[in-house]
C-alpha cells in the first residue's frame, strides 16, 4: 500500500526535468506551489486538467502560486503536449516514477472496476516546504475550479 501524504507533512523535495530539458527543484521555488500528478500527456482527462490549470494560471500566479504538473512521460512528449494544447504551466517528467511513489501518487487504483497499478491523479498545495492540501483520486474535469474555490480564489 502506498503511503499518502497529509497536511502538515514535509513535502518530499525533488528535481525533475521539464519539457525543455531544464531541471526544476521544488525547494528552489518561492511562494506556494500546486503540485499535481496525472497519468499521461495527451489523453482526454489529462488534457482537460492541464488546460484548466493553464486557463487559471494568471489568477493562481497573482495569488503567489506556481503550478507543476508531473507525469511519467518523457520531456519530449511533454513538449509536444505543451505545444499542441498551448499549455502555460510547468510540466515535469518522472519516468522512473520515484517522485510519484514518494508522494503517494503511484500505486493500486481502480480503473473501470479492476484493481490496477498506475498513477493516482492527485493534487497538493505546498507552502514553506510543507503540505497544506493533499487530495488523492481527484477528477480531471472540474477539479481546478474546485481547488480554486477551496483556496478562496474564485472570481
Secondary structure, DSSP 8 states (H G I E B T S, - for coil): ------TTSB----EEEETTS-EEEGGG--SEEEEEE-S-TTSHHHHHHHHHHHHHHHHHHHTTEEEEEEESS-HHHHHHHHHHHT--SEEEE-TT-HHHHHTT-EEEEEETTEEEEEE--EEEEEETTEEEEEEES--SSSHHHHHHHHTT---
